[in-house]
């Protein structure tokens, strides 16, 4: 088993710089999820590690060995593709055995490895089928089996669940997690789905426009997002970001005509400094004497409801609240809300960076 | 009532088309069993005369005035058609593979040069090709008969289209599995394109079988007469043409291409339904 180290990895396609320098170290057996919107460079990063693209700059080390220029097959890695990329003319068994066959393993050895992987994945009964005779979930399992039999130093997952329906996705997500824990293979997992990212990763790397924005545990990223991009990207519905000004010597923020206290600590920012007040929809509290927000839309989600409100100035707020039997806020009404001080995030309005209390 | 009447129209059109298509073939079959003189007078009966079936034995073994036995002509035709079909596939597979999957200097130039030859079929370059074959001393040889027909771009173009449809991820998966270029061609590209290779084989076989102009020019030795040439030679200018023999030969010439189509049809239907997408 082995770790992965990326050293100032850059990639340009012509004048278009996709990756602007990524440094990253993965511990042995760690599962790191790279998450970001499409075009953020996450897939390119994965393909560089796989050896399917050549980096413009920087180095890739697997298990301490520099593989930057090595052929994909010489890197001792396995990849699970979004479209599974199973060989359509080969049976499940042949699909899993192909890589081993090329490596020149003996028949008995191949048989043993494929059998082990297929029983691990519950594919025993399907070994003679062709990929087209399998369901999406089964194909996904075969793709993982093909990766497992190789016993690689590193697993790469390129959005492996995006072609599955919602229910299957949840199930396969759990399976991948269990499998990865059990095999303890260092894994790099790329996704645009934040739920997948939160549930699968030991750590998360949030990418934005070719730059890693934050690398931390899922909890850390959720509770202390590094900037407004991460704050808006992780969490659903997204965090409310209300433009405001610093007040009272760094202990309060004014939004429109209301002031919100920031708790015991103070922020080292001058009064009048433009900031964003960040508050997650589930942390917005209804309060009789709070700030007034006219309700625009109410979405019922079953056990809870989302209330979208807009101030006359254009600022919008989303509030997530349990679905009360008496009926909650209705369209056209005005709700009054408060923001609990310990739940407020402060971001610099110009740079978007998170500001911690002094 | 209206509906069923409307339904009949397409059927009527189809039946008419089938008749138009099949009638000449039927006339040839029926005519081959009848008296040559009667055919020459234009009195072809649509009912085959079963006593006249011996004509097939006659043409196969002895041929007719002006042409050798048809069995040899059939053999030459089969040899030529197979050589052209296999030769073209063997030539175009690697060239299409190269221009599709590899980046090398002047890749597109190479592709366009291949493409350009499409505009120069054998008929257009007849004289220079004959000159080349003559210089190489290949006139009246099987090599001279087939080689110029093998070199063409059609198959390369079709294979390129087929290969372009192979998903990138499949190529990448094979690379990660450690498959080198030749392995990838043998284990993935050719099996995945099986249906297209079969379809192309049918087209090329029929193309080769029906060649007329080039064999007429390059092979003057009667031993190298194809069955198509044989038919023409049977239609004498001054001697009385034995029309029943001509028709029998035409029917015999029809059988191999039809057989290939029928045989391969099962094959590429299988290929089409077994595809992943």
Interface residues (C-beta under 8 A of the other chain):
Chain A: X50 X51 X52 X71 X72 X73 X77 X78 X79 X81 X82 X83 X85 X86 X87 X88 X89 X98 X99 X102 X103 X130 X131 X132 X146
Chain B: X167 X169 X170 X172 X173 X174 X175 X176 X177 X178 X179 X183 X187 X188 X191 X192 X194 X274 X275 X276
